[in-house]
């Protein structure tokens, strides 16, 4: 299995940055980040092409314009593994492990 890398959590909040095609899960095969239950998580995503992003389990979606970072923010109030997926390419960009 893949060992999650803990996010830097400051005052109950964490920011995770991803560049599609550089350090996303599909490219590296191991982009799994863990956060404690209750953390307010912001995921900043940058991509070279427009994409529609969806965080499974939390049903959070956002549109991502080419070259312009987009953010998804949610409170990690469910434990488990959650995929951030591009509905445009069907690629998994990040796996978030919420540990409680």
N, CA, C and O atoms as a GROMACS GRO file, in nm:
protein
  400
    1UNK      N    1   0.082  -0.119   0.000
    1UNK     CA    2   0.000   0.000   0.000
    1UNK      C    3   0.086   0.125   0.000
    1UNK      O    4   0.207   0.120   0.021
    2UNK      N    5   0.021   0.234  -0.023
    2UNK     CA    6   0.088   0.363  -0.027
    2UNK      C    7   0.072   0.430   0.108
    2UNK      O    8  -0.037   0.432   0.165
    3UNK      N    9   0.182   0.483   0.160
    3UNK     CA   10   0.177   0.553   0.288
    3UNK      C   11   0.140   0.699   0.265
    3UNK      O   12   0.211   0.769   0.193
    4UNK      N   13   0.031   0.745   0.325
    4UNK     CA   14  -0.006   0.886   0.307
    4UNK      C   15   0.098   0.979   0.368
    4UNK      O   16   0.159   0.948   0.470
    5UNK      N   17   0.116   1.094   0.306
    5UNK     CA   18   0.202   1.199   0.358
    5UNK      C   19   0.114   1.295   0.436
    5UNK      O   20   0.016   1.347   0.381
    6UNK      N   21   0.145   1.320   0.563
    6UNK     CA   22   0.060   1.411   0.640
    6UNK      C   23   0.066   1.553   0.585
    6UNK      O   24   0.173   1.603   0.551
    7UNK      N   25  -0.049   1.617   0.576
    7UNK     CA   26  -0.054   1.758   0.537
    7UNK      C   27  -0.006   1.843   0.653
    7UNK      O   28  -0.016   1.803   0.769
    8UNK      N   29   0.046   1.961   0.622
    8UNK     CA   30   0.079   2.057   0.727
    8UNK      C   31  -0.050   2.121   0.774
    8UNK      O   32  -0.115   2.195   0.700
    9UNK      N   33  -0.087   2.092   0.899
    9UNK     CA   34  -0.212   2.144   0.955
    9UNK      C   35  -0.178   2.254   1.055
    9UNK      O   36  -0.106   2.231   1.152
   10UNK      N   37  -0.230   2.373   1.030
   10UNK     CA   38  -0.206   2.487   1.119
   10UNK      C   39  -0.342   2.542   1.161
   10UNK      O   40  -0.423   2.580   1.077
   11UNK      N   41  -0.366   2.545   1.291
   11UNK     CA   42  -0.493   2.595   1.345
   11UNK      C   43  -0.614   2.526   1.281
   11UNK      O   44  -0.715   2.590   1.253
   12UNK      N   45  -0.601   2.395   1.260
   12UNK     CA   46  -0.714   2.318   1.210
   12UNK      C   47  -0.738   2.329   1.062
   12UNK      O   48  -0.842   2.286   1.012
   13UNK      N   49  -0.642   2.388   0.989
   13UNK     CA   50  -0.658   2.404   0.844
   13UNK      C   51  -0.535   2.355   0.771
   13UNK      O   52  -0.423   2.363   0.822
   14UNK      N   53  -0.555   2.304   0.650
   14UNK     CA   54  -0.445   2.254   0.568
   14UNK      C   55  -0.468   2.294   0.423
   14UNK      O   56  -0.582   2.296   0.376
   15UNK      N   57  -0.359   2.325   0.352
   15UNK     CA   58  -0.365   2.355   0.210
   15UNK      C   59  -0.277   2.255   0.136
   15UNK      O   60  -0.162   2.232   0.174
   16UNK      N   61  -0.332   2.196   0.032
   16UNK     CA   62  -0.261   2.098  -0.051
   16UNK      C   63  -0.259   2.154  -0.193
   16UNK      O   64  -0.364   2.188  -0.247
   17UNK      N   65  -0.140   2.162  -0.253
   17UNK     CA   66  -0.130   2.215  -0.389
   17UNK      C   67  -0.092   2.104  -0.486
   17UNK      O   68  -0.008   2.019  -0.456
   18UNK      N   69  -0.156   2.106  -0.604
   18UNK     CA   70  -0.131   2.005  -0.706
   18UNK      C   71  -0.116   2.075  -0.840
   18UNK      O   72  -0.190   2.168  -0.872
   19UNK      N   73  -0.019   2.030  -0.920
   19UNK     CA   74  -0.009   2.071  -1.059
   19UNK      C   75  -0.034   1.947  -1.144
   19UNK      O   76   0.042   1.851  -1.139
   20UNK      N   77  -0.142   1.951  -1.222
   20UNK     CA   78  -0.180   1.837  -1.304
   20UNK      C   79  -0.068   1.808  -1.405
   20UNK      O   80  -0.019   1.898  -1.473
   21UNK      N   81  -0.029   1.680  -1.412
   21UNK     CA   82   0.076   1.640  -1.504
   21UNK      C   83   0.215   1.647  -1.445
   21UNK      O   84   0.311   1.604  -1.508
   22UNK      N   85   0.226   1.702  -1.323
   22UNK     CA   86   0.356   1.714  -1.257
   22UNK      C   87   0.362   1.631  -1.129
   22UNK      O   88   0.445   1.542  -1.115
   23UNK      N   89   0.270   1.662  -1.036
   23UNK     CA   90   0.274   1.593  -0.906
   23UNK      C   91   0.138   1.540  -0.865
   23UNK      O   92   0.110   1.527  -0.746
   24UNK      N   93   0.053   1.510  -0.963
   24UNK     CA   94  -0.077   1.453  -0.930
   24UNK      C   95  -0.065   1.301  -0.916
   24UNK      O   96   0.038   1.243  -0.952
   25UNK      N   97  -0.170   1.237  -0.864
   25UNK     CA   98  -0.167   1.093  -0.834
   25UNK      C   99  -0.141   1.010  -0.958
   25UNK      O  100  -0.062   0.916  -0.955
   26UNK      N  101  -0.208   1.044  -1.069
   26UNK     CA  102  -0.193   0.964  -1.191
   26UNK      C  103  -0.049   0.970  -1.242
   26UNK      O  104   0.002   0.870  -1.293
   27UNK      N  105   0.016   1.085  -1.228
   27UNK     CA  106   0.154   1.102  -1.276
   27UNK      C  107   0.254   1.031  -1.186
   27UNK      O  108   0.344   0.963  -1.234
   28UNK      N  109   0.237   1.047  -1.054
   28UNK     CA  110   0.336   0.994  -0.960
   28UNK      C  111   0.300   0.856  -0.905
   28UNK      O  112   0.388   0.781  -0.865
   29UNK      N  113   0.171   0.823  -0.904
   29UNK     CA  114   0.125   0.695  -0.852
   29UNK      C  115   0.119   0.685  -0.702
   29UNK      O  116   0.085   0.579  -0.648
   30UNK      N  117   0.150   0.795  -0.632
   30UNK     CA  118   0.152   0.786  -0.486
   30UNK      C  119   0.111   0.917  -0.417
   30UNK      O  120   0.152   0.942  -0.304
   31UNK      N  121   0.033   1.001  -0.484
   31UNK     CA  122  -0.003   1.130  -0.423
   31UNK      C  123  -0.122   1.111  -0.329
   31UNK      O  124  -0.237   1.138  -0.365
   32UNK      N  125  -0.092   1.065  -0.208
   32UNK     CA  126  -0.192   1.044  -0.105
   32UNK      C  127  -0.154   1.130   0.014
   32UNK      O  128  -0.043   1.120   0.066
   33UNK      N  129  -0.246   1.216   0.057
   33UNK     CA  130  -0.219   1.310   0.166
   33UNK      C  131  -0.320   1.284   0.277
   33UNK      O  132  -0.440   1.272   0.252
   34UNK      N  133  -0.269   1.277   0.401
   34UNK     CA  134  -0.359   1.253   0.514
   34UNK      C  135  -0.384   1.382   0.592
   34UNK      O  136  -0.296   1.467   0.605
   35UNK      N  137  -0.506   1.392   0.642
   35UNK     CA  138  -0.544   1.502   0.731
   35UNK      C  139  -0.624   1.445   0.846
   35UNK      O  140  -0.694   1.344   0.830
   36UNK      N  141  -0.616   1.507   0.964
   36UNK     CA  142  -0.700   1.462   1.075
   36UNK      C  143  -0.846   1.498   1.051
   36UNK      O  144  -0.878   1.597   0.985
   37UNK      N  145  -0.935   1.415   1.104
   37UNK     CA  146  -1.078   1.442   1.099
   37UNK      C  147  -1.105   1.582   1.154
   37UNK      O  148  -1.050   1.620   1.257
   38UNK      N  149  -1.190   1.658   1.086
   38UNK     CA  150  -1.226   1.792   1.132
   38UNK      C  151  -1.143   1.903   1.072
   38UNK      O  152  -1.171   2.021   1.095
   39UNK      N  153  -1.040   1.868   0.994
   39UNK     CA  154  -0.955   1.970   0.931
   39UNK      C  155  -1.031   2.041   0.819
   39UNK      O  156  -1.103   1.977   0.742
   40UNK      N  157  -1.013   2.172   0.810
   40UNK     CA  158  -1.063   2.247   0.694
   40UNK      C  159  -0.954   2.238   0.588
   40UNK      O  160  -0.844   2.289   0.606
   41UNK      N  161  -0.987   2.171   0.477
   41UNK     CA  162  -0.888   2.142   0.373
   41UNK      C  163  -0.915   2.228   0.250
   41UNK      O  164  -1.028   2.236   0.202
   42UNK      N  165  -0.809   2.293   0.201
   42UNK     CA  166  -0.816   2.364   0.074
   42UNK      C  167  -0.720   2.294  -0.022
   42UNK      O  168  -0.602   2.277   0.008
   43UNK      N  169  -0.772   2.254  -0.138
   43UNK     CA  170  -0.689   2.193  -0.241
   43UNK      C  171  -0.678   2.292  -0.356
   43UNK      O  172  -0.778   2.327  -0.419
   44UNK      N  173  -0.555   2.338  -0.383
   44UNK     CA  174  -0.529   2.428  -0.495
   44UNK      C  175  -0.480   2.344  -0.612
   44UNK      O  176  -0.382   2.270  -0.600
   45UNK      N  177  -0.547   2.356  -0.726
   45UNK     CA  178  -0.514   2.275  -0.843
   45UNK      C  179  -0.483   2.367  -0.960
   45UNK      O  180  -0.558   2.461  -0.988
   46UNK      N  181  -0.372   2.340  -1.029
   46UNK     CA  182  -0.337   2.411  -1.151
   46UNK      C  183  -0.323   2.309  -1.263
   46UNK      O  184  -0.266   2.202  -1.244
   47UNK      N  185  -0.376   2.343  -1.381
   47UNK     CA  186  -0.367   2.251  -1.495
   47UNK      C  187  -0.348   2.331  -1.623
   47UNK      O  188  -0.385   2.448  -1.631
   48UNK      N  189  -0.289   2.267  -1.722
   48UNK     CA  190  -0.267   2.331  -1.851
   48UNK      C  191  -0.390   2.334  -1.938
   48UNK      O  192  -0.392   2.404  -2.039
   49UNK      N  193  -0.494   2.259  -1.901
   49UNK     CA  194  -0.617   2.258  -1.977
   49UNK      C  195  -0.736   2.271  -1.882
   49UNK      O  196  -0.727   2.234  -1.765
   50UNK      N  197  -0.845   2.323  -1.934
   50UNK     CA  198  -0.966   2.337  -1.854
   50UNK      C  199  -1.017   2.198  -1.813
   50UNK      O  200  -1.016   2.105  -1.893
   51UNK      N  201  -1.061   2.187  -1.689
   51UNK     CA  202  -1.110   2.059  -1.639
   51UNK      C  203  -1.222   2.081  -1.539
   51UNK      O  204  -1.235   2.189  -1.481
   52UNK      N  205  -1.304   1.977  -1.521
   52UNK     CA  206  -1.405   1.976  -1.416
   52UNK      C  207  -1.357   1.881  -1.309
   52UNK      O  208  -1.331   1.764  -1.336
   53UNK      N  209  -1.345   1.931  -1.187
   53UNK     CA  210  -1.293   1.851  -1.076
   53UNK      C  211  -1.406   1.809  -0.983
   53UNK      O  212  -1.502   1.884  -0.962
   54UNK      N  213  -1.393   1.689  -0.927
   54UNK     CA  214  -1.495   1.636  -0.836
   54UNK      C  215  -1.426   1.563  -0.723
   54UNK      O  216  -1.342   1.476  -0.746
   55UNK      N  217  -1.462   1.598  -0.600
   55UNK     CA  218  -1.411   1.527  -0.482
   55UNK      C  219  -1.515   1.426  -0.438
   55UNK      O  220  -1.621   1.462  -0.387
   56UNK      N  221  -1.485   1.299  -0.459
   56UNK     CA  222  -1.578   1.192  -0.425
   56UNK      C  223  -1.601   1.187  -0.274
   56UNK      O  224  -1.511   1.218  -0.196
   57UNK      N  225  -1.720   1.147  -0.234
   57UNK     CA  226  -1.753   1.133  -0.092
   57UNK      C  227  -1.802   1.262  -0.031
   57UNK      O  228  -1.885   1.261   0.061
   58UNK      N  229  -1.752   1.374  -0.081
   58UNK     CA  230  -1.795   1.504  -0.031
   58UNK      C  231  -1.880   1.576  -0.135
   58UNK      O  232  -1.944   1.677  -0.105
   59UNK      N  233  -1.882   1.522  -0.258
   59UNK     CA  234  -1.960   1.579  -0.367
   59UNK      C  235  -1.936   1.729  -0.384
   59UNK      O  236  -2.030   1.808  -0.397
   60UNK      N  237  -1.808   1.766  -0.383
   60UNK     CA  238  -1.767   1.903  -0.410
   60UNK      C  239  -1.712   1.906  -0.552
   60UNK      O  240  -1.630   1.822  -0.589
   61UNK      N  241  -1.758   2.002  -0.631
   61UNK     CA  242  -1.711   2.013  -0.768
   61UNK      C  243  -1.667   2.156  -0.796
   61UNK      O  244  -1.714   2.250  -0.732
   62UNK      N  245  -1.576   2.171  -0.891
   62UNK     CA  246  -1.536   2.305  -0.937
   62UNK      C  247  -1.487   2.296  -1.080
   62UNK      O  248  -1.443   2.190  -1.126
   63UNK      N  249  -1.496   2.407  -1.150
   63UNK     CA  250  -1.443   2.417  -1.285
   63UNK      C  251  -1.303   2.478  -1.276
   63UNK      O  252  -1.279   2.571  -1.199
   64UNK      N  253  -1.213   2.424  -1.354
   64UNK     CA  254  -1.074   2.469  -1.355
   64UNK      C  255  -1.042   2.521  -1.494
   64UNK      O  256  -1.053   2.448  -1.593
   65UNK      N  257  -1.002   2.648  -1.502
   65UNK     CA  258  -0.964   2.706  -1.630
   65UNK      C  259  -0.816   2.677  -1.657
   65UNK      O  260  -0.737   2.663  -1.564
   66UNK      N  261  -0.779   2.670  -1.784
   66UNK     CA  262  -0.641   2.640  -1.822
   66UNK      C  263  -0.547   2.746  -1.766
   66UNK      O  264  -0.565   2.866  -1.788
   67UNK      N  265  -0.444   2.699  -1.692
   67UNK     CA  266  -0.341   2.787  -1.641
   67UNK      C  267  -0.380   2.872  -1.522
   67UNK      O  268  -0.297   2.944  -1.467
   68UNK      N  269  -0.506   2.864  -1.479
   68UNK     CA  270  -0.553   2.943  -1.366
   68UNK      C  271  -0.584   2.852  -1.249
   68UNK      O  272  -0.669   2.764  -1.261
   69UNK      N  273  -0.517   2.869  -1.135
   69UNK     CA  274  -0.544   2.781  -1.021
   69UNK      C  275  -0.690   2.792  -0.974
   69UNK      O  276  -0.750   2.899  -0.976
   70UNK      N  277  -0.743   2.678  -0.934
   70UNK     CA  278  -0.876   2.673  -0.875
   70UNK      C  279  -0.864   2.605  -0.740
   70UNK      O  280  -0.774   2.522  -0.719
   71UNK      N  281  -0.953   2.638  -0.648
   71UNK     CA  282  -0.948   2.582  -0.514
   71UNK      C  283  -1.078   2.511  -0.480
   71UNK      O  284  -1.187   2.555  -0.518
   72UNK      N  285  -1.064   2.401  -0.409
   72UNK     CA  286  -1.177   2.332  -0.348
   72UNK      C  287  -1.151   2.336  -0.198
   72UNK      O  288  -1.045   2.295  -0.151
   73UNK      N  289  -1.249   2.385  -0.122
   73UNK     CA  290  -1.236   2.389   0.024
   73UNK      C  291  -1.352   2.312   0.086
   73UNK      O  292  -1.467   2.329   0.048
   74UNK      N  293  -1.318   2.226   0.183
   74UNK     CA  294  -1.420   2.147   0.251
   74UNK      C  295  -1.371   2.114   0.390
   74UNK      O  296  -1.252   2.121   0.418
   75UNK      N  297  -1.464   2.078   0.478
   75UNK     CA  298  -1.429   2.031   0.612
   75UNK      C  299  -1.427   1.880   0.609
   75UNK      O  300  -1.526   1.816   0.573
   76UNK      N  301  -1.314   1.823   0.646
   76UNK     CA  302  -1.295   1.678   0.642
   76UNK      C  303  -1.368   1.613   0.761
   76UNK      O  304  -1.307   1.580   0.862
   77UNK      N  305  -1.499   1.597   0.746
   77UNK     CA  306  -1.580   1.546   0.856
   77UNK      C  307  -1.623   1.402   0.837
   77UNK      O  308  -1.706   1.351   0.913
   78UNK      N  309  -1.567   1.334   0.735
   78UNK     CA  310  -1.590   1.190   0.716
   78UNK      C  311  -1.454   1.122   0.706
   78UNK      O  312  -1.368   1.167   0.631
   79UNK      N  313  -1.435   1.015   0.782
   79UNK     CA  314  -1.310   0.941   0.776
   79UNK      C  315  -1.310   0.849   0.655
   79UNK      O  316  -1.414   0.799   0.613
   80UNK      N  317  -1.192   0.827   0.599
   80UNK     CA  318  -1.180   0.735   0.486
   80UNK      C  319  -1.089   0.791   0.379
   80UNK      O  320  -1.020   0.890   0.400
   81UNK      N  321  -1.089   0.724   0.263
   81UNK     CA  322  -1.010   0.766   0.149
   81UNK      C  323  -1.102   0.830   0.046
   81UNK      O  324  -1.206   0.775   0.012
   82UNK      N  325  -1.063   0.947  -0.005
   82UNK     CA  326  -1.146   1.022  -0.098
   82UNK      C  327  -1.063   1.066  -0.217
   82UNK      O  328  -0.956   1.124  -0.202
   83UNK      N  329  -1.113   1.036  -0.338
   83UNK     CA  330  -1.043   1.070  -0.461
   83UNK      C  331  -1.087   1.206  -0.512
   83UNK      O  332  -1.206   1.237  -0.518
   84UNK      N  333  -0.989   1.288  -0.549
   84UNK     CA  334  -1.016   1.408  -0.626
   84UNK      C  335  -0.991   1.371  -0.771
   84UNK      O  336  -0.879   1.338  -0.809
   85UNK      N  337  -1.097   1.376  -0.852
   85UNK     CA  338  -1.090   1.325  -0.988
   85UNK      C  339  -1.121   1.436  -1.087
   85UNK      O  340  -1.202   1.524  -1.060
   86UNK      N  341  -1.054   1.430  -1.202
   86UNK     CA  342  -1.091   1.515  -1.314
   86UNK      C  343  -1.198   1.443  -1.394
   86UNK      O  344  -1.175   1.334  -1.445
   87UNK      N  345  -1.316   1.504  -1.404
   87UNK     CA  346  -1.421   1.443  -1.486
   87UNK      C  347  -1.392   1.464  -1.634
   87UNK      O  348  -1.456   1.403  -1.720
   88UNK      N  349  -1.295   1.550  -1.665
   88UNK     CA  350  -1.257   1.576  -1.803
   88UNK      C  351  -1.170   1.462  -1.856
   88UNK      O  352  -1.191   1.412  -1.967
   89UNK      N  353  -1.070   1.421  -1.775
   89UNK     CA  354  -0.975   1.317  -1.819
   89UNK      C  355  -0.999   1.183  -1.752
   89UNK      O  356  -0.940   1.082  -1.792
   90UNK      N  357  -1.085   1.180  -1.648
   90UNK     CA  358  -1.110   1.060  -1.566
   90UNK      C  359  -0.988   1.021  -1.482
   90UNK      O  360  -0.985   0.912  -1.426
   91UNK      N  361  -0.890   1.108  -1.473
   91UNK     CA  362  -0.771   1.080  -1.393
   91UNK      C  363  -0.794   1.115  -1.247
   91UNK      O  364  -0.862   1.213  -1.217
   92UNK      N  365  -0.738   1.035  -1.156
   92UNK     CA  366  -0.736   1.070  -1.014
   92UNK      C  367  -0.618   1.164  -0.992
   92UNK      O  368  -0.505   1.130  -1.026
   93UNK      N  369  -0.646   1.281  -0.937
   93UNK     CA  370  -0.541   1.382  -0.917
   93UNK      C  371  -0.482   1.376  -0.777
   93UNK      O  372  -0.365   1.410  -0.757
   94UNK      N  373  -0.561   1.333  -0.681
   94UNK     CA  374  -0.518   1.330  -0.543
   94UNK      C  375  -0.607   1.234  -0.466
   94UNK      O  376  -0.726   1.222  -0.494
   95UNK      N  377  -0.548   1.164  -0.370
   95UNK     CA  378  -0.626   1.084  -0.276
   95UNK      C  379  -0.606   1.148  -0.139
   95UNK      O  380  -0.493   1.166  -0.094
   96UNK      N  381  -0.716   1.182  -0.073
   96UNK     CA  382  -0.711   1.241   0.060
   96UNK      C  383  -0.754   1.135   0.160
   96UNK      O  384  -0.863   1.078   0.150
   97UNK      N  385  -0.666   1.110   0.256
   97UNK     CA  386  -0.696   1.015   0.363
   97UNK      C  387  -0.736   1.095   0.487
   97UNK      O  388  -0.653   1.162   0.547
   98UNK      N  389  -0.863   1.087   0.524
   98UNK     CA  390  -0.912   1.157   0.642
   98UNK      C  391  -0.908   1.057   0.758
   98UNK      O  392  -0.977   0.955   0.757
   99UNK      N  393  -0.826   1.089   0.857
   99UNK     CA  394  -0.800   0.994   0.965
   99UNK      C  395  -0.859   1.045   1.095
   99UNK      O  396  -0.825   1.153   1.144
  100UNK      N  397  -0.950   0.963   1.152
  100UNK     CA  398  -1.015   1.007   1.274
  100UNK      C  399  -1.022   0.900   1.378
  100UNK      O  400  -1.074   0.923   1.487
   0.00000   0.00000   0.00000
